[in-house]
Amino acid sequence: MGNPWRGDVTLIMNDERHVMRLTLGALAELEAGLQSGSLVDLVQRFEGGAFSTRDVLSLIVAGLRGGGWQGDARDLMHADIEGGPVAAARAAAALLVRAFAVPEGDHGDA
């Protein structure tokens, strides 16, 4: 089970549990691969319910890679995700929420 306080989201793919996380490196890779706009635009598409399957795929790949997975988008195209496209979209949205949520009481003071 992943740690939601660390930004982890669990995904069952090909009957195997994977912990996803949007690390800084995964976010940079995600942003570099976006076909349109920035990460802010991606967040806005999810908030407005106007995201594409490409957005979901990109987020899932980035989250898996942030969690240590060595695959790429081609591998995910043929994967069986438990819960199907709806579960994948929910997991992608959870990744965004957890990556950019600021824990209560934490104001970034180091």
C-alpha positions as CSV (number, residue, x, y, z in Angstrom):
1,M,0.0,0.0,0.0
2,G,1.3,3.4,-0.9
3,N,1.7,6.3,1.4
4,P,-0.7,9.1,0.5
5,W,1.2,11.7,2.6
6,R,4.1,11.1,0.3
7,G,1.9,11.4,-2.8
8,D,1.6,7.7,-3.5
9,V,-1.3,6.3,-5.5
10,T,-1.7,2.5,-5.9
11,L,-2.6,1.0,-9.3
12,I,-3.3,-2.6,-10.1
13,M,-1.8,-3.4,-13.5
14,N,-1.6,-6.9,-15.0
15,D,-2.6,-8.3,-11.6
16,E,0.4,-6.6,-9.9
17,R,0.2,-3.7,-7.4
18,H,2.3,-0.7,-8.4
19,V,2.9,2.4,-6.3
20,M,2.9,5.6,-8.4
21,R,4.3,8.9,-7.4
22,L,4.9,12.2,-9.2
23,T,8.5,12.9,-8.2
24,L,10.2,16.1,-9.5
25,G,11.9,14.0,-12.2
26,A,8.6,12.4,-13.2
27,L,6.9,15.8,-13.4
28,A,9.7,17.1,-15.5
29,E,9.4,14.1,-17.9
30,L,5.6,14.6,-17.9
31,E,5.8,18.2,-18.8
32,A,8.4,17.6,-21.5
33,G,6.1,15.1,-23.1
34,L,2.9,17.1,-22.9
35,Q,1.4,17.7,-26.4
36,S,-0.3,20.9,-25.3
37,G,0.3,23.4,-22.5
38,S,2.0,23.1,-19.2
39,L,1.4,21.2,-16.0
40,V,-0.9,24.1,-14.9
41,D,-3.0,23.5,-18.1
42,L,-3.1,19.8,-17.4
43,V,-4.4,20.4,-13.8
44,Q,-7.0,22.8,-15.2
45,R,-8.1,20.2,-17.7
46,F,-8.6,17.7,-14.9
47,E,-10.4,20.2,-12.7
48,G,-12.8,21.1,-15.6
49,G,-13.3,17.5,-16.6
50,A,-11.9,18.2,-20.0
51,F,-8.9,15.8,-19.9
52,S,-8.1,13.4,-22.7
53,T,-7.1,9.8,-22.6
54,R,-3.6,11.0,-23.6
55,D,-3.6,13.1,-20.4
56,V,-4.5,10.0,-18.3
57,L,-1.9,7.9,-20.1
58,S,0.8,10.5,-19.6
59,L,0.1,10.9,-15.9
60,I,-0.1,7.2,-15.3
61,V,3.3,6.6,-17.1
62,A,4.9,9.5,-15.1
63,G,3.5,8.2,-11.8
64,L,4.6,4.6,-12.5
65,R,8.1,5.8,-13.5
66,G,8.2,8.0,-10.4
67,G,7.5,4.9,-8.4
68,G,10.4,3.0,-10.0
69,W,8.7,1.3,-13.0
70,Q,11.0,0.9,-16.0
71,G,8.3,0.7,-18.7
72,D,7.0,3.3,-21.1
73,A,3.7,4.4,-22.7
74,R,3.9,1.5,-25.3
75,D,3.9,-1.0,-22.4
76,L,0.9,0.7,-20.8
77,M,-1.1,0.6,-24.0
78,H,-1.3,-3.2,-23.7
79,A,-1.7,-3.4,-19.9
80,D,-4.8,-4.5,-18.1
81,I,-5.6,-1.9,-15.5
82,E,-7.9,-3.2,-12.7
83,G,-11.1,-1.1,-13.0
84,G,-10.4,-0.1,-16.6
85,P,-10.3,3.5,-17.9
86,V,-12.4,4.9,-15.1
87,A,-10.0,3.6,-12.5
88,A,-7.0,4.9,-14.5
89,A,-8.6,8.4,-14.8
90,R,-9.3,8.4,-11.0
91,A,-5.7,7.3,-10.3
92,A,-4.3,10.0,-12.6
93,A,-6.4,12.7,-10.9
94,A,-5.3,11.4,-7.5
95,L,-1.7,11.7,-8.6
96,L,-2.2,15.4,-9.4
97,V,-4.0,16.2,-6.2
98,R,-1.4,14.5,-4.0
99,A,1.5,15.9,-5.9
100,F,0.4,19.5,-5.4
101,A,-1.5,19.3,-2.1
102,V,0.1,21.2,0.8
103,P,-0.4,19.4,4.1
104,E,-2.3,21.4,6.6
105,G,0.1,23.4,8.8
106,D,3.0,23.2,6.3
107,H,3.7,26.5,4.7
108,G,7.0,25.6,3.1
109,D,9.2,27.0,5.9
110,A,12.4,25.0,6.0
